[in-house]
Amino acid sequence: YGQHLSKDEAHELMAPHPDTPDVVSQWLVFHGIDEANIKYSSTGDFMTISAPGVRVAESMFDTDFHVYADSGDALARTTKYSIPEVLHNHVNLVQPLVMLAPPPQASKPATPSSKITSADLSQEDNAVDPSCDYQINPNCLRQLYNIGNYTASPAKGNVIAVSAFEEQYASYTDYALFVEGYAPSASGANFSVVPIIGGINDATAPGVEANLDIRYAFGLTWPIPATFYTVDNYSDTAGNGNYTFATAALHYIDFLLDQTDIPPVISNSYGNDETIFTPAQANKICQGFAALGAHGVSVLYSSGDNGVGYFYQEPTPFLIHFPGSCPYVTMVGMTTGIKEVSGTITEFASSGGGFSNYFPRPSYQDKQANDYLSYLGDQYQGLYNSSGRGYSDVSAQGIDYLIEYYGYTYNETGTSAATPAFAAVIALLNDVRMDAGKGPVGFLNPWLYSSGYAELKDITEGSNPSSGTNGFNSYFSTSVQVTGFGTPDFAKLKELVIAQRVDRVDKPRPTSPSLILYLQVNLNSRRFRSLSLIALTS
């Protein structure tokens, strides 16, 4: 394990069928699209086109567009569309013609957390400062996860990255003050800001989510170089409104795949209900993460903070958190307290977990998922998809993280706190491997489910109640629906990753080639102004 594809090889995973560009181009030219205006993405799976007006688009897709408005935001959409039969083998989706999706949600509660009473401390917990049972800071995580005084070296090629959507900005000043007070060995540390599709970083208007992420991802890993990706998910590449999170995610992945050097570990705290995405959109995004994993990138996502759904009174079908439900990313749940039980605050937050409705269970997960399903029996039958990809994969502390914001100090809670913490451990493991002349760990899940799990602390207390149920519980060992294999032990994991030999290289490969079209309808007052089309192939 630890052998990865080159950039060009990863691009091949996303490349269209050789016939697809010509077939689609002929159709576009037939409708008056100038071939000179067609632009391709780095991987060849995006085709961006400008069209002369809405009537052309209505003719192309045999539909009528209308303007839908809510709270001052206007979107051009239709309720149905069609494409010529000759394109059916090349096109899976045209988006976002029928999409009225909300923006992504950061996986954290909207207000600061309140304290949970944890279980009594066992003898082995005495090495952890008792104050960590009430408030988490970087030193607590170093104690809990057996990092100790380990200090990384700025090994060539090792970088840790955090991605931000929702106009979440990071503050250099607040970060500097935080590390000076709570991670003094990192005093003077800084991070690079990289904008994607017009993203900016307005440090005068910092966001709680962004600053929580960078404090713990970067503060634990100094002096490993740190990158903050800021993604604009409200505008298209021309700066127009009328955008979706799915489109932003696709541009985000394409940007990463176009880089010569991609950070080997990337922490992501944003997502939404799986049903917000069409299956074609979700599959396309997931294919991009597969290519990143094959290229040697560990992509981590938070599992959400709503347990198995939302906090309804009556039992309802469980809701799934995407992109984390993609089998090519590692999903992080949350724990609480020094003893570490599944993180739950009644009627406030509960560690996300469940089974995907879009993605079948990957083979690397068969044993653990089948064991858990046998234990579960017919409980919640009909409320979840027992054949889907199960999550979470791993977990970390997610309750009561210390954060300073606009001069105030308080606690923040959510799997979006757990995710950068676990990502920091992976960055440190990459440091260990790179110091030994080895590559980064890359796509984590096959390794975790085959051998890595042995060096994680299994969580066997707690559950993730919501949707009118008690949710899945952690009583059964390796409960993939709540906290996964549990929390990391860095000292044990570093011995494992340095000693592990490559017996079989299990590289993720996306599904067979297909085509997706992205249609952007811009608005000028109440009149349609212009169109741009993006063809996405995989």
GICORDA-V514016 format. One line per field, one symbol per residue. phi: phi as a letter, one per 20 degrees, with the letter a starting at -180 (. if undefined). A space follows every 50 residues. Layout:
BEGIN
phi->???
END
This chain:
BEGIN
phi->.ndcffgffffffeffggefgffffffffgenefffeeddffenddcdcd dfrfffffffdlbcecedcblnedcebceabbcgffefeddebdcdgdec efffdfebfecgedfdeefffeffeffeggfffdbecgffffffdleleg cfdfffnebdccdcdlledddfffffffffecbgfegnfbbedceclnfc cefecfdffgffffgefefedgefgccdeddeddcefenefmccfgffff fgffgffeefcdgfbcecdcabggffdfgfffffffffffffffeodedd cfenddmerceeedgcgfdddceffffecdedeccbnffmdgfbcglcbb gfarcfeddfffffdgffffffffffmefmgnebefeefebeebbbgcdm efbdblnddbddcqffeffffffffffffffffffendeffmgefgfgfe bfgfddefdccobcfrlmcemedefeglffecdmfodecgfffffffeef deebedefcfffgbccdddddecclddfdbccccedcb
END
